[in-house]
Amino acid sequence: MSDSLAALVASTCEEFGNDRTRMMDIVRAIQKEEGCVSSETLDLIAGQLGTYRVEVESVVSFYAFLSSRPKGEVVVRICDDIIDEMKGAENVAAAFAEELGVEMGGTTEDGKVTLERTPCIGMCDQAPAAIVNDVPITNLDESKARAIAKILQEGGAPAHLVTTFGHGNNANDLVRSMVTNNIRKRGPVVFSDFSSGSAIDKALAMTPAEVIRDVKTSRLRGRGGAGFPTGMKWDFTRHSTGDKRYVICNADEGEPGTFKDRTILTECPDLMFEGMTIAGYAVGSDAGIVYLRGEYAYLLPFLEDVLSKRREKGLLGTNIGGKEGFAFDIRIQMGAGAYICGEETALISSCEGQRGDPKNRPPFPAQKGYLASPTTVNNVETFCCVARILDQGPGWFAQMGSKGSAGTKLLSVSGDCTSPGVYEVPFGITLGDFLKLAGGENAAAVQVGGPSGQMVGPDDFGKTICYDDLATGGSVMVFGPHRNILEIAAKFMDFFVEESCGYCTPCRAGNVLLQGHLKRILDGRGEMEDLDYMQKTGETVKLTSRCGLGQTSPNPVLSTLKNFRPAYEVLIKEKKEEGFKAAFDIQEALGDSKGLIGRESTIYND
Amino acid sequence: MSTDKPKVATASLAGCFGCHMSILDIDDRILQLIDLVDFDKSPVDDIKEFTGRCAVGLIEGGCCNEENVRVLQDFRKHCDVLISLGECAICGGIPAMRNNVPLKECFDEAYRNGPSVHNPSGEYPSDPEIPLLLNKVYPCHEVVKMDYHLQGCPPPADTIWAALTALLTDKPVELPYELIKYD
């Protein structure tokens, strides 16, 4: 056992107070130094924290960005969501693989570079994209991929791959990123000028109960997609029993096609932090956590800097805004590549230093959340809305949008449209009008709300974007007439099969069954019965899964069955003779045997 | 035997005959059963080939080789209603545990490397009498259309009795919770 490793583990664990609930930070920090969290390291960490090896190992094995086996000094992760694929990610991946001389998932012999795929990294408006260690590289093509591979093989640092910076704060010295914001339409709530502290001042002039009343009056609903009334959630949190309360900001923007929080985090983090601080005041909490997805690690130094500036201004810390006794501070918890952690109870598990497993509900986080204390978990955009509501008044906010959905919504649009990017639009806009804004009016299909949302066709373009009609956390993916709808749905099912945490059977097994039947139909081996089977199985998975992932994962199949049934039916041929199922091929089933035994079948020798 | 009674056929494919034992477990009700039906192709009466159209076919076991496939196909052709009886027919069961092992490794273990194997030539048996194995074990409904599944390992005799009598007397199949509860 090497002494230096033991010393590193000891010092890292001490830095986090030998606190098991900070496991994510501990293993991330050690991996950063060592390249991986080796088997030996797992034991050392467990020893240092006074816990079992399995607790450490279950965390390291759960997250895509953590590894117990050594990887290259640089890990290139190519985004493989459907939009990136449409924009040529396959060719980019092949170019990387060829230039580096490795297979996908492999590491170069000199141990310099590992090549992997990763689900949506929130760069669909500038696809194909990849993250190289923490550095996002966007608008890739084959020749750029080859050039990058060469630089990395020669030992070039990932940060040096960035030669031009994106707009706004992407060019900030602490970000220095080539990511562009692509904010195409600014609105009054999120993308407007804001003076730090103005909303806090107004909130602190009221009692916490009055703040919650104002948030209720504004009719603000959660911007992550589920649309739970924010004021009500805060009220529950405030009135649940507990010594300590927490405010958590869900910045684990993992729904493929969603990248609106990226622009908020880059351009208006102050507004978000202000909203969190107001939430702290309203629910009676002194501690906030931003759960930032691992893919957005490039924004971490910048966000830490914004936080320290707010501390200097007295907008975080003790006696905030001169209010005696009101203390609140925020820490940033990094994720490590797990879609499920966008689900609030899984996110809480992750913050507590565990696998990102969802928890049973009830108790709801507002009753027993982070470390079993009352916790409000809200979306990045929700906190921005809160700050603006306190600043401008609940009436001002409530009069915007539609009947059941007040205010504006950030939509991130990508795919077959001329102006991919982020739009702040009032709720209630029709999908058709929105597509015109984004230059996607020729769409044959639009996925609203990401893979867990709905695939709709032109017949539904008159529907409105709001919680009661077409609900979305922000993702709008546009597909032109030349795209194969079922291949897109199959891609989404691959995603859910990969991202299911595996805890409950309906989600772990049901999604695999749906995936298999969909592939079968795409292969021309499906039968009409398979459609009924998929409908029933999909409904069962929705009904019986434990968390939001499984409760929405059959949607790619169910919504295409509903809105694009002819796309399935044309692939279904007449039944084969001999009573066999269309998917069964006796000669194929006997193929291995015939080869091994060296003779033909005596029964099926046609 | 009267000829106007509906006929029942049964087969055990890649199973252990446990489901057939469970059929026999209906005990003296078998006397009532033969008042209702005639048995056609079945190990119960050792009739080897179908003698005519059957109302119900009960299939135990999944398909692990071409002979299983042929028998199942034959049942589909001759039976109005085909039932997967028990875990192996429905899911592949114990035999399907080999599905994660490549066929060559299965052969090597069985005919070359197994601790009790004596096979100096190292050849795999290739007698045409021995049916070829399928690349994996298939549940019956992946090979032909199956109409019903009766789960259990084996399904209890009372469950088989309730299902069969309901089908044969044209009544809805009612399986109370106790008959389909397995834990």
Chai-1 contact restraints between the chains, C-beta under 6 A:
chainA,res_idxA,chainB,res_idxB,connection_type,confidence,min_distance_angstrom,max_distance_angstrom,comment,restraint_id
A,G579,B,Q73,contact,1.0,0.0,6.0,A-B,restraint_1
A,G579,B,R76,contact,1.0,0.0,6.0,A-B,restraint_2
A,G579,B,V144,contact,1.0,0.0,6.0,A-B,restraint_3
A,F584,B,V143,contact,1.0,0.0,6.0,A-B,restraint_4
A,A589,B,L134,contact,1.0,0.0,6.0,A-B,restraint_5
A,A589,B,N135,contact,1.0,0.0,6.0,A-B,restraint_6
A,L590,B,L132,contact,1.0,0.0,6.0,A-B,restraint_7
A,D592,B,L103,contact,1.0,0.0,6.0,A-B,restraint_8
A,D592,B,N135,contact,1.0,0.0,6.0,A-B,restraint_9
A,S593,B,L132,contact,1.0,0.0,6.0,A-B,restraint_10
A,S593,B,L133,contact,1.0,0.0,6.0,A-B,restraint_11
A,L596,B,K104,contact,1.0,0.0,6.0,A-B,restraint_12
A,L596,B,F107,contact,1.0,0.0,6.0,A-B,restraint_13
A,I597,B,Y124,contact,1.0,0.0,6.0,A-B,restraint_14
A,I597,B,S126,contact,1.0,0.0,6.0,A-B,restraint_15
A,R599,B,S126,contact,1.0,0.0,6.0,A-B,restraint_16
A,S601,B,E66,contact,1.0,0.0,6.0,A-B,restraint_17
A,S601,B,L132,contact,1.0,0.0,6.0,A-B,restraint_18
A,T602,B,P128,contact,1.0,0.0,6.0,A-B,restraint_19
A,I603,B,E66,contact,1.0,0.0,6.0,A-B,restraint_20
A,I603,B,R70,contact,1.0,0.0,6.0,A-B,restraint_21
